[in-house]
Amino acid sequence: MTCFRRLATGLLLGGSVSTLGAQSGVRGAIMVRGVAALTRAEPIPFGESLTELRVVQPTVMVEGTAFGDRLRFVGSLNFESLTVPDGELTPGGWGEGYVDRRHPHTTVHELNLAAVDVLGSFDRGARLGVVVGKGFVPFGTDDPMSRPMLKYPVNHHWAQILERAVAIAQYEVGPVAIEASLFNGDEPERAGQWPLLRLADGQWRFGDSWSARVTARPVADLEVQGSYADVRSPEHRPGAGGDADKLSASVRWHDMPEWGERYGMIEWARTSELDGFFVFRSLLGEAMVRRGRWLAAYRFERTERPEEERLGDPFRSRRPHFENSILGITRWTLHTMRVGRELSDPVSRLQITPFFEATVGRVAKADDGVFDIVATYGSNRAGALSVGITMGYASRRHRMGRYGVIADPHHAVTTAHVTH
Amino acid sequence: MHFRFPAVALVLAAALGCSTTPPGPDPDPDPVFTATKVAGDNQTAAPLVELATILRVSVVEAGNAPAPGRALTWTVATGGGTLSAVSATTNSSGEGTARWTLGPNAGVQTVTVAVAGVTLQLTFSATAVVQGPVDVLPTLVATVPIPANYGIHDTFVRDGLAFVLAWNTGMRIYDVGNGRSGGSPSNPILVSSIVTSANGVAGGAQVHNAWWFHNPVTLQKRYLFIGQEGPASVGNTSSGDIHILDVSDLANPVEVGFIRVPGAGAHNFWMDEARQVLYAAYYNGGVIAVDVSGTLAGDMSSRIVAQAQPGGSASTYVWGVMLAGNTIYLSDMESGFWALDPITLATRGGGFNVPERFGSDLWVFGSWGYSGTWGTRGGVRGNAIKVWALAGNGVPTIADSIIIPDVGTISDVAVTPDGKALVATAENLGSPGLYIFDRATPSRPTLKQRALVTNGGLHTGEIAIIGGRTYVFAAKNPPSPALQIWDITGVVP
């Protein structure tokens, strides 16, 4: 108990703590992150523009390792239910009943335990891992929160599967890692909601959906992944909604030369709902360069999304659905640019980064449904400007949503100890 | 993209920590403002009637100078009425106004208005007085929960049996006065249920609507037609079949056949039982007429004897169909209200006559037609009931448009068999529920009573006469779906 008491004390004080050194191997770290941003979106549904000052992504995350890194714990609390209960203004953003706003994430965003290298030396250098808890499903790419831009891409719900009760089996051999998971298909309806494990009639929701992902690192700093997910009724918690077949492929580069940092990623995603009655596609490319304290980033995205009947609040759609109808499909082509400057040392634990971010683009109909873009937005243009400041502690370069054998080893722990 | 205010304003707003969203009540009341009621207090009117005098408040600064731009928050405090044409802020004269429609019950009702910068809120009072005979209110006599497997979409009632169409839960038959199981409208008794086949349509059974065919030629009551509402992109595509059930043994319904229109999906039905013809709205497929005489089994798609897309392939998305007199009437979501020949389905007239809203269900009684409206089209809510004057050959001409405030969709309309009442079900926004209009003047029905059903509203309402009383079998939407049975006898005497 002593080591856990010391671990908890250390976490509360901030930063990392190593208890009993190498004897027990129990280490932990706390990460904190939040962004204060003033965003002006123009146009907005049934209005010209809207400007809001909000704190988004307020997150406290705890990572811990024990038994020589064979046991890993991840827990993250997200307080967006308090700071953006109506969602974050985001051009093209949608999901979980929000439209043109990115939904607030669930308060307990991640909470899972991973056993890494379960077989030790029995599998001759390979590593078998098991992850159980709440969090991201092994599918698609990193959560946008841990990528360069503030505004989430339109493809968030095509390229990530989050906030599920999930059990993951992992096997890593050499540069290749294979993951398979079971999880509950339903996405949350509100920030305080837990994944539904079982319906009232006894039927299990946990395990009604599955995914698989292959990740390869053919050379250092380069990562390639391909994944598939079969998701049961994601948008109707009791299970009467349509199922989704999801595909994702991506290539990612990230390195840190002496002069700074380079990152690039290209992803393709496709979701087929209701046996292919609706098909949504996404292509996204993004890059970031940091030189000294200055950083610049750019993202291109072309993503299709469903248009649904809106409620009295034009930023909300009906959840749960009444039926399997939509008003049409729109295609969002967006360019997002960002410039920032680190006020703190770019490799220190503390992060203070003022930034400016702009999104411009166009919306087009992708089918002949009745959804009327111009009647809704006044034009077929989309855009937003944000100025703000990202503040964090030990949260840089954290890859949210990667657990067990594919997580960056000791990310928080090692980051917290970096000094220059 | 063009941003109209300079970055300096952004920075200033950030520094002030403020939002430029529409102003709410001032969090730091400023005592220099004074608010007074100017007009509209202490009025008297009948329930559900808009008060004659607009509520008006005046806000002044110290020295009695008008205070423009002060945020106003109007609230119905008691009585359940509604407010419309509400001022969110005071005008250049420092005044703000609101229109007040009283709630359904007699007695004193109140509205409050909070003024930014003024500590005390103002209260307006009005008295709802029932004049003449005491009004009869619709009474909820039974609520039958339906599994939230999307819930309930529609009900078909005949011979004291209610066929509840409950999406992926299937079809349920309740005795509500038939006598076979001792049920009644206030005590529905489940007779049987069946989950129809998905028939290869994505999404499952998706049981939506039905018609129990009483064949006057064979005197059989053998077949029940069920509409399956599959996935759809409104205005473009749809899916779902007509399923044919043999209900000779009501305790053991059996699915025996189906009808399919490739590339389109079934919606509401009507029948010419004497001719043994089923009419089905088929969204982008238009409307079809099906010969349902004789024995029905297997794929009956070859029995389709006529099909029409009155709005053309680009503007046809038919919600509802009804036979009245010698005319088939259609309500098309995109192209409005139509009159067709019942044999050939050739267009007689109408169409492209509701351009500002999407259409929904319809009803025809005598020489008047009524159609609901749905969703949002070009920013205009589906809060209107269209009134149609029908010529001798059925050709419709728009006569009026009744607006129901504070609802987003009027998804079903029907007239009672005695022609006295027009009943509508409403969804979305703040005042969904059951609305009952007096048809004393058919061209301009007036609201008689309403029963709000919040938390989802009502999707459909089926009128049935059972034991001499008039009931509405209403489909309450999720999140707590249910069959609600309302007794509306005497509401419109």
Boltz contact constraints between the chains, C-beta under 6 A:
constraints:
  - contact:
      token1: [A, 38]
      token2: [B, 10]
      max_distance: 6.0
  - contact:
      token1: [A, 38]
      token2: [B, 14]
      max_distance: 6.0
  - contact:
      token1: [A, 46]
      token2: [B, 379]
      max_distance: 6.0
  - contact:
      token1: [A, 51]
      token2: [B, 20]
      max_distance: 6.0
  - contact:
      token1: [A, 52]
      token2: [B, 19]
      max_distance: 6.0
  - contact:
      token1: [A, 53]
      token2: [B, 19]
      max_distance: 6.0
  - contact:
      token1: [A, 238]
      token2: [B, 148]
      max_distance: 6.0
  - contact:
      token1: [A, 240]
      token2: [B, 149]
      max_distance: 6.0
  - contact:
      token1: [A, 240]
      token2: [B, 150]
      max_distance: 6.0
  - contact:
      token1: [A, 240]
      token2: [B, 168]
      max_distance: 6.0
  - contact:
      token1: [A, 242]
      token2: [B, 203]
      max_distance: 6.0
  - contact:
      token1: [A, 274]
      token2: [B, 202]
      max_distance: 6.0
  - contact:
      token1: [A, 274]
      token2: [B, 203]
      max_distance: 6.0
  - contact:
      token1: [A, 274]
      token2: [B, 231]
      max_distance: 6.0
  - contact:
      token1: [A, 275]
      token2: [B, 202]
      max_distance: 6.0
  - contact:
      token1: [A, 277]
      token2: [B, 202]
      max_distance: 6.0
  - contact:
      token1: [A, 277]
      token2: [B, 231]
      max_distance: 6.0
  - contact:
      token1: [A, 309]
      token2: [B, 375]
      max_distance: 6.0
  - contact:
      token1: [A, 312]
      token2: [B, 429]
      max_distance: 6.0
  - contact:
      token1: [A, 320]
      token2: [B, 478]
      max_distance: 6.0
  - contact:
      token1: [A, 323]
      token2: [B, 229]
      max_distance: 6.0
  - contact:
      token1: [A, 324]
      token2: [B, 203]
      max_distance: 6.0
  - contact:
      token1: [A, 324]
      token2: [B, 231]
      max_distance: 6.0
  - contact:
      token1: [A, 325]
      token2: [B, 232]
      max_distance: 6.0
  - contact:
      token1: [A, 325]
      token2: [B, 234]
      max_distance: 6.0
  - contact:
      token1: [A, 326]
      token2: [B, 233]
      max_distance: 6.0
  - contact:
      token1: [A, 327]
      token2: [B, 234]
      max_distance: 6.0
  - contact:
      token1: [A, 328]
      token2: [B, 233]
      max_distance: 6.0
  - contact:
      token1: [A, 360]
      token2: [B, 1]
      max_distance: 6.0
  - contact:
      token1: [A, 367]
      token2: [B, 233]
      max_distance: 6.0
  - contact:
      token1: [A, 367]
      token2: [B, 236]
      max_distance: 6.0
  - contact:
      token1: [A, 368]
      token2: [B, 236]
      max_distance: 6.0
  - contact:
      token1: [A, 369]
      token2: [B, 233]
      max_distance: 6.0
  - contact:
      token1: [A, 369]
      token2: [B, 234]
      max_distance: 6.0
  - contact:
      token1: [A, 369]
      token2: [B, 235]
      max_distance: 6.0
  - contact:
      token1: [A, 369]
      token2: [B, 236]
      max_distance: 6.0
  - contact:
      token1: [A, 370]
      token2: [B, 234]
      max_distance: 6.0
  - contact:
      token1: [A, 370]
      token2: [B, 235]
      max_distance: 6.0
  - contact:
      token1: [A, 375]
      token2: [B, 378]
      max_distance: 6.0
  - contact:
      token1: [A, 375]
      token2: [B, 379]
      max_distance: 6.0
  - contact:
      token1: [A, 381]
      token2: [B, 1]
      max_distance: 6.0
  - contact:
      token1: [A, 383]
      token2: [B, 1]
      max_distance: 6.0
  - contact:
      token1: [A, 387]
      token2: [B, 10]
      max_distance: 6.0
